[in-house]
Amino acid sequence: MRMPKRGLVTRLVAPMALVLGVSLTGAPNASGAGADVFGVGGGSINFGGSVKVAKFAFSGHTGPNGDFGSFRFTVEDPSVPLDAHVNVDCVNVFPNPPGAGGWIGGAVTKVTPQPNTYGINPGDQLVFGINDFGEPPDPIADELNAYYGSPQICKSLPGFPQIPIDQGNIVIKIDSGLLPD
């Protein structure tokens, strides 16, 4: 199923206004000294169809020297392609019943094509919402979405529903361990 260009842009790289419309009450984060805190994952989003619309692979960690990692997000539709590489410098993970949620963000280091339909350029900030609801084939799919961001905004964003992934897995670990149990 091919999504119209406008629908794909709106659903995958929505303006931060959508997220900021939710009350920014300050979600709890896992910032214990020396804590092994992370969000990692990879997979695809098909919007219920059989054709991969987007692929992702990421690793975001919080360590004694701060947040670090990488995120790669690829839109496979040949009419609106995108391949964005992000240097992660913001990680915020927290309980999000029935699992765990989080935000990972940073600056785009490489993007093709240039220019692209989404208007994304090197240096732009992207933030990715992630939700971990267990291991496949659990009945609730893990979730992911991409948004325009600003430096360190992931630290202030609350839990928020994202787009269910169709293939792959997201794993979030907070101070108390892997969630969900």
C-alpha positions as CSV (number, residue, x, y, z in Angstrom):
1,M,0.0,0.0,0.0
2,R,1.6,3.3,-1.1
3,M,0.9,6.3,1.2
4,P,0.4,9.7,-0.4
5,K,3.4,12.0,0.0
6,R,1.6,14.3,2.4
7,G,0.4,11.4,4.6
8,L,3.8,9.9,4.8
9,V,5.4,13.2,5.8
10,T,2.7,13.9,8.4
11,R,3.0,10.4,10.0
12,L,6.8,9.9,10.0
13,V,8.3,13.4,10.4
14,A,5.6,15.4,12.1
15,P,6.3,18.9,13.3
16,M,7.2,19.1,17.0
17,A,4.0,21.0,17.6
18,L,2.2,17.7,17.7
19,V,4.3,16.5,20.6
20,L,4.4,19.9,22.3
21,G,0.6,20.0,22.2
22,V,0.7,17.4,24.9
23,S,1.4,18.8,28.3
24,L,5.1,18.9,29.0
25,T,4.8,18.0,32.7
26,G,8.3,16.6,32.8
27,A,8.5,12.8,32.5
28,P,10.6,11.0,35.0
29,N,14.0,9.9,33.7
30,A,16.6,7.4,34.6
31,S,19.6,9.5,35.5
32,G,21.3,7.6,38.3
33,A,25.0,8.0,38.5
34,G,26.7,5.3,36.5
35,A,23.4,3.8,35.6
36,D,23.2,1.4,32.6
37,V,20.3,3.1,30.9
38,F,19.5,2.5,27.2
39,G,17.1,2.2,24.3
40,V,18.1,0.0,21.4
41,G,16.3,-1.4,18.5
42,G,15.8,-2.1,14.8
43,G,13.0,-3.0,12.5
44,S,10.5,-1.6,10.0
45,I,7.1,0.2,9.8
46,N,4.8,-1.0,7.1
47,F,1.5,0.7,8.1
48,G,-0.1,-2.7,8.1
49,G,0.9,-3.4,4.5
50,S,3.4,-5.9,3.1
51,V,5.8,-3.3,1.8
52,K,8.4,-1.7,4.2
53,V,7.7,2.1,4.3
54,A,10.5,2.9,6.8
55,K,13.4,1.1,8.5
56,F,15.2,2.1,11.6
57,A,18.2,1.0,13.7
58,F,19.4,2.8,16.9
59,S,21.4,2.6,20.0
60,G,21.0,5.3,22.6
61,H,22.8,5.1,26.0
62,T,23.2,7.1,29.2
63,G,26.6,6.7,30.8
64,P,28.9,8.4,33.3
65,N,30.0,10.9,30.6
66,G,26.4,11.7,29.3
67,D,24.2,10.5,26.5
68,F,25.6,8.9,23.3
69,G,24.7,6.7,20.4
70,S,23.4,6.7,16.9
71,F,20.1,6.5,15.0
72,R,19.5,5.6,11.4
73,F,16.1,6.2,9.9
74,T,15.3,5.3,6.2
75,V,12.2,5.9,4.2
76,E,12.0,3.3,1.5
77,D,9.3,4.8,-0.7
78,P,11.2,5.7,-4.0
79,S,8.9,8.7,-4.5
80,V,9.9,10.3,-1.2
81,P,13.1,8.6,-0.1
82,L,15.2,9.5,3.0
83,D,18.2,8.2,4.7
84,A,19.1,10.1,7.9
85,H,22.0,9.4,10.3
86,V,21.7,11.0,13.7
87,N,24.4,11.4,16.4
88,V,22.5,10.8,19.6
89,D,23.2,13.2,22.4
90,C,19.9,13.0,24.3
91,V,18.4,9.9,25.9
92,N,15.3,9.8,28.2
93,V,13.7,6.5,29.2
94,F,11.0,5.9,31.8
95,P,8.3,3.4,32.8
96,N,5.3,3.6,30.4
97,P,2.8,0.9,31.4
98,P,2.5,-1.8,30.3
99,G,6.1,-1.4,29.4
100,A,8.7,1.4,29.0
101,G,8.9,4.5,26.8
102,G,11.5,7.0,25.9
103,W,12.8,9.7,23.6
104,I,16.2,9.7,21.8
105,G,17.4,12.7,19.9
106,G,20.4,14.4,18.4
107,A,21.8,16.2,15.3
108,V,21.6,14.8,11.8
109,T,25.2,14.1,10.6
110,K,24.3,12.8,7.1
111,V,21.1,12.8,5.0
112,T,20.3,11.7,1.5
113,P,19.0,12.7,-0.9
114,Q,19.9,16.3,-0.6
115,P,17.5,18.2,-0.9
116,N,14.7,15.9,0.3
117,T,10.9,16.0,0.6
118,Y,11.2,16.4,4.4
119,G,13.5,19.4,4.3
120,I,16.0,17.6,6.6
121,N,19.6,18.8,6.4
122,P,22.8,18.0,8.3
123,G,22.8,19.8,11.6
124,D,19.0,19.6,12.0
125,Q,17.7,18.1,15.3
126,L,15.5,15.0,15.2
127,V,13.9,13.3,18.1
128,F,12.5,9.7,18.1
129,G,9.7,8.5,20.3
130,I,10.1,4.9,21.4
131,N,7.9,2.4,23.3
132,D,8.9,-1.1,24.4
133,F,5.9,-3.4,25.1
134,G,7.8,-6.7,25.2
135,E,9.3,-9.2,22.9
136,P,7.8,-10.3,19.6
137,P,5.3,-11.9,19.2
138,D,3.7,-10.1,22.2
139,P,0.2,-8.8,21.4
140,I,1.1,-5.2,21.8
141,A,3.6,-4.0,19.1
142,D,6.6,-1.8,20.1
143,E,6.2,1.7,18.7
144,L,8.4,4.4,17.1
145,N,8.0,7.8,15.4
146,A,10.3,10.6,14.2
147,Y,9.8,14.3,14.9
148,Y,11.7,17.6,14.3
149,G,13.3,18.6,17.5
150,S,15.6,20.9,19.3
151,P,18.7,20.3,21.4
152,Q,18.0,18.3,24.6
153,I,14.2,18.4,24.1
154,C,14.0,14.7,24.8
155,K,14.7,15.3,28.5
156,S,11.3,17.2,28.9
157,L,9.0,15.0,26.8
158,P,6.4,12.7,28.5
159,G,5.3,9.3,27.4
160,F,3.3,9.5,24.2
161,P,1.8,6.9,21.8
162,Q,3.9,6.3,18.6
163,I,3.4,4.3,15.4
164,P,3.4,0.5,15.9
165,I,6.3,-1.2,14.3
166,D,5.5,-4.2,12.0
167,Q,8.8,-6.0,12.3
168,G,11.7,-5.9,14.7
169,N,12.1,-5.1,18.4
170,I,12.8,-2.2,20.7
171,V,14.4,-2.8,24.1
172,I,14.5,-0.2,26.8
173,K,16.4,-0.5,30.1
174,I,16.0,1.9,33.0
175,D,17.7,1.9,36.4
176,S,15.5,-0.9,37.8
177,G,16.2,-3.2,34.8
178,L,14.6,-4.3,31.6
179,L,10.9,-3.3,31.1
180,P,8.4,-4.8,30.6
181,D,9.0,-7.9,32.8
